[in-house]
Amino acid sequence: MRIAFGTSGWRGILCEDFVFENIKVVTQAIADHIVAGGDKGKGIIVGYDSRFMGERFAKESARVLTGAGIKTYFCTRDTPTPAIAFEILRRSTAGAVNFTASHNPPEYNGIKFSPSWGGPALPETTLDIERRANEMLGEICYRERRLDDAVRDGLLEEIDPRGPYLKDLAGKVDFEAIAGLGTIALNPLYGTARGYLEEPLLACGADVKLVNAHRDPYFGGFPPEPAEKYIKDFISLVKGDPAIRLGLATDGDADRFGIVDEDGTYIEPNYIIALLLDYLVRVRNMTGGVARSVATSHFVDAVARKHGVEVIETPVGFKYIGELISQDRIIIGGEESAGLTIKGHVPEKDGILACFLVAEMVAREKMPVKALLERLYSQVGRFVTRRENITLSPALEETFPGKLANPPLDFHGVRVKNLVTVDGCKFILEDGSWLLFRKSGTEPVVRLYGEASGPERLSAVMEAGREFILS
């Protein structure tokens, strides 16, 4: 096997490639990277999500890190990824090792390394860790320290980032306004946001209905992703209770969000990013640019034009948006896969913050999310988006790169106006609709993204995209 970091770390299937030996090798590679960078004295945070064996994996990692002489701050319970990012910055550590597979199915786990600036590691960092790890695979390349010895030697300290993180959020969210909203349904999906979602709302006097709030490594039998197809029970709850004004959900490590309006309508993340951009500029008077990934809706661009805000298009992967946040260049950054953060906050996806900002927006605007959307559509135009995964036969996988090398001049009779190659191939058509083709690096799959001004036009655009891939 080979260790390979994706957009958010190295992930593998439990008992296949994600085993203790490989975990120790990757941890040693991270330790060597930190030592080589001269940051050994800053210490490192070790956290984990609510998956099976998470705490045990994290303890083995801590044994390797303290064995390398690196002070380790060990989270006492499963902890949200954004809370770990906040703690990196608060303690000025060399970074964090986080055992999480985010929204992936329960048979997966992963190691995510976040460096000292608090965001997901950039490619130059992960490539160095990959190289070091792969050179050590199959060898006993690490020295482990007993955890009680590490405590005695001052190299291991237990921490709980929840208090400082929630205290910081209290200065960034208008909880007083949220308290008057009415009943809010919360769904942490058995993940790390348990306690983080409800505690500040209960503290401000909000009426809360909480579900799926115990630890379950099987996540109720679904991937812990707050996408419409996985939270049908939650949508039914919101739809069936007239007292509920809003439904808020987070994924397994709480870096992604899911929003359900008061009538049970699931609101696509693309639309939430655009709504919050408008809200932050118009109501909070925030200034700066906006960043979105190449796969994210141009609804964001339309809102940005309305307010005279610069749009920065990034490759897929929140690390690129996080870097812009750390440089204080943008008001908000978001991805269609339900990740966002805002100016002055951590340079990492934060599903908890996103949920609270939506609740604040609905409370202060005194309108349901759908009504807010319709109002914004009337001002900037309507945008409808979709994503599909298309599996390639061996023959199509071989010929697909050649198709992209000789792209068509039109799709479904509409000429291509512009070609964007930030990440994959994105065709902007003359009527404003667009198609994006991104080939998976690990499986014979093409990710097809499309957007148009209405459902019928989007269906035609997506069909043209499928024909291009499969012909």
N, C-alpha and C positions, 0 to 999 in steps of 0.2 A: 504494500500500500504506500501512498504518498500523502503527506499532510498538505492540504491546500486551503488557504483562507479565502472565503467568499466575501460578499459585500459587508458581512457583519461577523467575521470570525470563522473558526473551523467548526464544522458540525459533522456528526456521524451517528450511526445507529448503535444503540446500546448493545454490548456484548459482541458486536462485529468489529468495527474499527474504533468505537469509543469505549476503550478499555483502560484500566489503570496504568498499564505500561505506557501507552501512547500519551495519556494525560500527563504523566510525569515528564516525558520527553518534551512535550510542548511547553510545559511550565518551565523546564530548564532552559529551553530556547528563549523564553520571555525573560527569565532571570539574566541570561547572558547578554541579551539585547540591552537591558537596563544597566547592567554593569559597564558594558562597552560605551554607553552614552553618558557615563559619569553620574548617574542618578541613584546609585545604590543607597545613598544615605537618606533619600527622601521617603523610603518605605513604599508599600503597595497595599491596596485594598483587595481582599478576596471576597467575592459574593457569589450567590447562586439563586436560581429561581426555584419553583415549587415542584420540579420534576423528580422522578424516582432517583434516589441515591445522590441528589444534588449536594447535600451537606457533606456526605462521605467523600465525594470527588473533590470538593473544595478543601477538605482537611488534608487530603493527600497532596494537593497543590501547595497548601501552606507548609507542609513538611519539607517540600523541595525548596520553596522560596526562603524559608528560614535556614535551611541547610546551606543555602548560598550566602547567608549572612544578611539577608534583606528583611528589614522590619516589616511585619505583616499585620494589617488591621483586618480582623476576621469578623464578618457580619454574623450576628447571633441568630438571625432567621432569614428566610428567603426574602430577597430585597429587590425592588424595582430597578431596572437599568437606569432610569433617570435619577433616582436617588443615589445610586453609586456614582454617577457622573458628577452630581452635586458635591458628594463627599470628596471626590478627587480634588476638586477646586477648593473646597473649604479647608482641607488639610494640606494642600499643596504637595500631594504625593507624586511619585513617578508614574502613577496610573493605577489600573485595576485589572484583575483577572476575574472575569465573571462567567460562571457556568450557567449558560442559558442556550436554548434553541428557539427562544422567542415564540413565534406562532406556529412552529413546525409540529407535526404529530407527536404523540407521547413517547414513541419508541426512539426519538432523537434526543440527543443532548449536544452541547457545544461549549467551546471556550471562546470568549470574546475578550480581546485585549483593548483597553482604552488607555491612551497615553496621557501625559501630564496635563494637556490642554482640555481634557474632559470629553472629547468627541470620539467617535469610532476611528480606529487607526487608519491612517492613509496608506496607499499602496506601498510606498517606500519602507514603511514600518513593517507591514505584514509580510512583504517579500523577504525582509531580513530574518524575521522570525521563522518563516517557512524554510528558508535555506538552512538555518541552524538546526531546526527540528529534523529535517530530512537527512542531514548529515549524521545525526545521532541515532536514527531509528535502528532498533535491533541491538543497541549497546546499553550497558549500564553506565550512563553518562552523568548521573546526578548523585548528590549526597543528601540524604534525608535526615532531618532532625526530629526527635521525639517532641510532640507538642508541649508536654509538660516541661521539658527542658527548654524549649523556646520561650515559654512563659517565664520561667526562672531567669533566663538570660536577657529578658527584656526585648525579645524579638517577636513576640506574639501578643496582640492586644485585641480583646473582643470589643466590638462596637455595634451600635444600632443607629443607622443614619436617619431613621424615621422622624424623630423630633426636630433636628435642625432643618431637614428638607421641608417638612410641613410648615414650620415657622417661616421659612423663606417664601413659600407659596402664599402665605397669608398676606404678604406685602405686595403680591403680584395679581391677586384675584379679589374681586369685590364680593366677599362672602356675605356681607350684610345685604346686598341686593339679592343674592341667591336665596337667602333665608325666606324672602317673601314670595318666591316663585310658586310654591305649592309642592306637592309630592314629587320626589325625584326617585326613579328606579335606578338601582346600581347593580352592575354585574361584573365583578372582577374575574369571572371565568376560572375560578378555583386557583388563580395565580397570585402573583406577588402584590397586587394592589389591595389585597385584603387588609383592612385597617387604614390604608392610605386614602381610599375613596370616601369612606363613610365618616371617618373621624372628624375632619374639618367641617363637614356639613352638619353633623350632629352638634358639634361645638357651637356653631352659629345659630342653631335652632331650626334648621331645615327639617322638613318631614321627609324621611327616607324609607324606601322599601328595598331591602337588600336580598339578593339571591346569589346562589353559587359562591358562597363566601367561606367555604371550608377548603382545606388543602386536599386536592385529589390529583395524583400523578397521571391519572387517565383522562382528566379534564372532561368528565362526563361522557366520554366515548367519542369526542370530536377533537380536531386540532384546536388549541386555545387561541383562535383567531376571531376577533369580533366582526367577522364578515356576515352578511345577511344569511347565507346558507347554513351557518353554524350556530346562529343564535335565535332560531325559530321560537324556542320556548320563551325567550326574553321578549321578543316582538309580540308574541301572543299575550304575555303578561301586561305589557304597556297598553296594547290595543283593548284589552278586556277590562281595564280599570279606568273609569272616567276621571278619577282623581289625579292620575299621574300626568304631569305636564311634560316630562322629558325622561328618556332612558339613556343612561351612560354606561358604556362597557369598555373594558381594556383587555389586552391580550395577556399571554402567560407571564411576560416580564414587564408588562405595563408601559411599553414604549409605543404602542399603537392604540387607537381609539375606535369606538363604534358608537354612532349616534342614532337614536330612535326617537322620532317626533311623537307628540302626544297622541296622534291617531294610529300609531303603530307603523308608520312609514320609516323604512330604513333610509338614511341620508348618506349618499356616497361621499367618501372622504374628499374627493376632488372638490365638491361643492362647499364643504366645510372650510377648506383652506381659503377659497375665494370669499366666503362670507366673513371669516375672521379678519382677512386682510382689510376688507371694507370697514368692518367694525373698529379695528384698531386705529385706522387712519382717521375715520370720520368722528368717532366718539372719544377715543383715547388720545387723539392728536399725535400719534407716534409718527416719526419720520425715518426715512431710509428707503432701501430697496426691498425687493421681494425675490426670493429664490425658489425655483421649482425644478424638479427633475424633468428630463426630456419626455418622460412618459406621463406627465401630469397635465391636467386640463388647461387649455388656453382661456378658460373662464377667468383664471388668475390674471392673465395678461390684460383681459378686457377691463377688469376692476382696476388694475394698475394704471391703464391709460386714463381711466376716469379721474384718478387722483394725481396723475403726473408722476407715477412711481416707476423707477427703473426695474426691469425684469432681468434676472440672471438665470439662464438655463444651464443645468448641471447634468452630468452623467447620473445614472441610477446608482444609489448608494448614499446614505445620509451623511457620510463622512464629508462629502463635498459641501453640503449645506451647513453642516456643523462648523466647518472651517470658516465660512462666511459669517456665521453668528459670532465666532470667537474673535473675528476682526471687526465686529460691531458695524457691519455694512448693510444689514437687512433688518426690516421690521419683523418679518415672519419668513420661515422657510418650510416647505412641505413637499411630500411625495404622495402620489395616488394610492400607495399602499398603506395609507393611514398613519403617516409619521409627520409630526410637525413640532416646531419650537418657535420661541419668539425672542426678540431683542432683550438683552439683559438676563436671559435665562441660560440654562445649560446648552452647550452645543451638541445636543443629542436629542433624539426623538423622545417626546414625553406625552404619553397617552393620558396621564392623570391631569396634567396642566391643560391639555386640549379639551378634556371633558369639562373641567371647571370653567374654562373660557367660554365654551358654548353655553353653559348654564348661565353665566353672567350676561352674555349677549341676549339670550332669550328673556331673562329677567328684566334687564334694563330697557330693552326695546319693546317689551310687553307684547310680543308677537311670537307665535310658534315658528319653528324652523322653516316649514314649507312656505309660510306667508313671507318670511324674510327673503327666502329664495325667489319667490315670484316678484317681489318688489325689486330685487337686484336684477333679475332677468329683464324687467321692463326698462331698466336703465342702461344695461350694457349688452343685451342680447341673450339668447338661450344657447346652452351648450349641453350636449348629451354624449357621454363617453362609455366605452366598453373595452374589456380586455378578454382575449381568448388564448388558450394554449393549444397549439396544433402540433401533433406528433408526426414526425417525418419517417418515411420508409428509408432503408439504407440508400436506395438510389436517389431519393429526393434530398437526403442529407448531403450527398456528394455533389449534387448539382446546385444546391441553394446558394453557396457563395458566388457562383458565376452569375446567377440572376441579379444579385445585388450589385455586382460589378458592371452590369449592363442594364440599368434600371429603365422602366417604361417612361414614356413621355406623358401618359395620362392614366387615370384609373376611372373606370366606368364612364368614360367620355368626358371627364373633367381633367384639364391639363395640370401637370405638376408645375407649381410656381417656384418652389424652393426645396432643396434637399439639405437636411440637417444630419450630420454624422457625429454628433457629440457622443452618442452611445447607441449603436445599431444604425439603422437607416430610417429616417423620418421624412415622409413625403408630405409637404404642405401643398394643398390643392388650391386652385384659383378661387373656389367658392368659400375658402376658409376652413374646410374640413381637412383632416390629416390622418395618415396611417403611419405607425411605427412598427418596424420588424426588428426584434432582438432575439438572436439565437442563444439558447442556453449553453453554458460552457460545460455542463455536466451530463446532459441527456439530449436525445434527439428531438428536441422541442423548439419550436419558434413561438415566441410570445408576440402576439399581434394586438396592438393597441389602436383604437380608432376614436375619432371625435367628429361630430357634425352638429348642425343647428337644430336637428329634430330626429326622432326615432326612425322615420322612414329613410331619410337620407343616410343616417348612420348604418342602417341595415344594408343599404346598397354599397356603402364604402367598405364595410366589413366583408361583404361577399366578394368584392373586387380584390380585397387583400387575401382572402382564402384562395381565390382562383390563382393569384400570382404565386402563392406558396406551393400549391398542389399541382399546378399544371406542368 
